[in-house]
């Protein structure tokens, strides 16, 4: 049996070319579906496909699986037809996202932005800075990315505390956050966007963080109450490193741009060389399981 898979780019066509039992068909996310698409049992969405998901899915009567190239699934869960499975690309972007979080913290603690400004002014301005060493880092999200971050932080002698949606060995539950936040120098958000995590970081959450603490958001912008964060930044009580914002893209006149103590990058934590290759490596492994009659490992389950 051969399964037809709709693929959004040439990289995908190359990646699936040698997968036994798979017939890849190239499609354009912005254009009409190609001949043979009505036979597709698997869809790999490309950039922009979520924006026209309902139209796209209407032309795929035999669809049984949507295999994402991203770790986040929130754009697809509400349009998922009955009986269609949804699998993420968990694991493909973990290292890059964890690397971004470490880079952001090092940049903030070592005040590299100040040295960049001094360089632009050709000014030799030595100064003492803070250090990541010894910092207590609360990682909220104990999945693949969270554990990748833990492995990268511990060599810096940071003290890492893991928090998951539920408690298990070595991991605190989110219900313990009120007791954990007060001791955290850094809180890193790595949770998926679900009905439970939307707005989780509200005024009360931020108020529980100690003076001088740093909030790092590499999850989704909607996890954080932007107005509440702006209030804390405006008082210079907290600092923040944000790869994601709400709204996104961030309008040029948004107050986050000029808030004190904030580092902003435009949702690029996973945008590194080799990212596409790693995404398709995960997708291929998932499709190989599916072709063999097994369920993909990264199926989306539970509340979204």
Secondary structure, 3 states (H helix, E strand, C coil): CCEEEEECCHHHHHHHCCCCCEEEEECCCCCCCCCCHHHCCEECCCCCHHHHHHHHHHCCCCCCEEECCCCCCCCCHHHCCCCCEEECCCCCCHHHHHHHHHHHHHHHHCCHHHHHHHHHCCCCCCCCCCCCCCCEEEEECCCHHHHHHHHHHHCCCCEEEEEECCCECCEEEHHHHHHHHHHCCEEEECCCCCCCCCCCECHHHHHHCCCCCEEEECCCHHHECHHHHHHHHHCCCCEEEECCCCCCCCCCCCHHHHCCCEEECCCCCCCCCCHHHHHHHHHHHHHHHHHCCCCCCCECCCCC
